[in-house]
Amino acid sequence: MNKYLLENEIVEAELQKLTPTQKKEIIDNFPTVDDFQSLHFSYGMYIRNEYKLWDKQHPHQAQYKKDAVFEGVDYHPYHPDAISNRILGKIWKAITEIEPNLSTGRQSAGRGCHIGPDD
């Protein structure tokens, strides 16, 4: 990846990477956006690392100021964790609102679901 992608560009890139099977797994295993955002430490980490959201040269970093810390937690909207969480939410929304016909029934959240790059 030669250039930095912005938030909506990352969403589009990830939607293109996901197979219909993976999209169906998202619909079936993550009935709410909060369920999908629970992938913060797996799929979210992949997004933060793959798209270099921590890189000091990333355009989002110019917006990030460490001025939103409350009780030791950084709530700034351009913190890489906040960005990846919004990206997860947008991916979930796009899949569940645009492609809900992929679902054949709901399963328990997160079971047997492989989201992310294939190895």
N, C-alpha and C positions, 0 to 999 in steps of 0.2 A: 504494500500500500504506500503510494508515494505522497499523497496529500492527506490532510486531515479532513475527515468528514464531520459535518455538523449533525445535530441531533436528528432531524428528520431524514437526512441522508443515510444515517446509520440505520434507522428504522427500515427504510426502503431496501437497503443492502441486505439486512437480515431477513426481511420478508422474501426476498428473491432466493436466498440460500436455503430457506426451510422447504422441505419436501411436503407434498400433500399428506403423507403419513405423519410427519412431525406436526403439521398443523392440526391434523385430526387428534393427535395425542394431546395437544394443548387444549383443544376444545373439550375433550373427554376427561382430562385429568385436572384441569384448573378451572373450575366453574366461576370463579370470581377473579377480578384483577389482583386482589390482595393475595390470593392463592398463587398466582403466577409470579407476583413480585417477591414471593418467598424464595425464588431462585436467585436472590441477590448475591449469595456467596458461590454460585456456580455459573449459571448463564450470565448473570450480571457482571461477575468478575471477568468472564470471557470477553464481554463487550468492553469493559473498562480497559482491559489489556490489549485486545485486538485493535481497537480504535484509538489507542494511546491517549485516553482521557486524562491520564496523570502527567503527560508530557508537558513540560513548561512552555513549549512552543505551540501547543494546541490553542486554537482561537478561543475556546471556552475558558481557558486558564486566564486570559486577559480580563474576563468578567469576574473571575473568582477572587474574592477578597476574604480573608479570614476574620470577618467582622460579625459573623452570625453565630458565634459560639455561645451556647447557653448551657450551663452546668456541665461543661466539658464535651458537649456534643455540637458538631458543626452543622448548622442548618442552612448554610448558604445554598441558593438554588443552582449555582454553578460548581458546587463540589462534585467531583466525579461520581461519587455514590448517588447523589441526587439525580444527576444526568442519566446514569444507567437505570435508575429506578423509573424515571419518566419514560425512557426508551422501552423498558419491559412493558410498562402500561400501554404504550402506543402499539406495540407489537400485538399484545393480547387483544386490544380493542379492534385493531384491523382484522385480525383473524376471526374473532368471534362475531363481529358485525358484518364482515364482508363474505366470510366463507363458512357460516354456521351449518350449511348443508353437508359438511364433512363429518359431522357427528352422527354416530349411530347409537349413542347412549352414554351416560356419564359413568365414570369409575371413581374410585377413591382418589383424592388429590395426590398427584405426584407418583403414583405407583407404576412402575414399569415404563416410565416415560424418559426417552432420551432426547434432550433438547441441546443443540449445540453442534459444532462441527463433527462430521463423521471421522473416525480414526482410520 
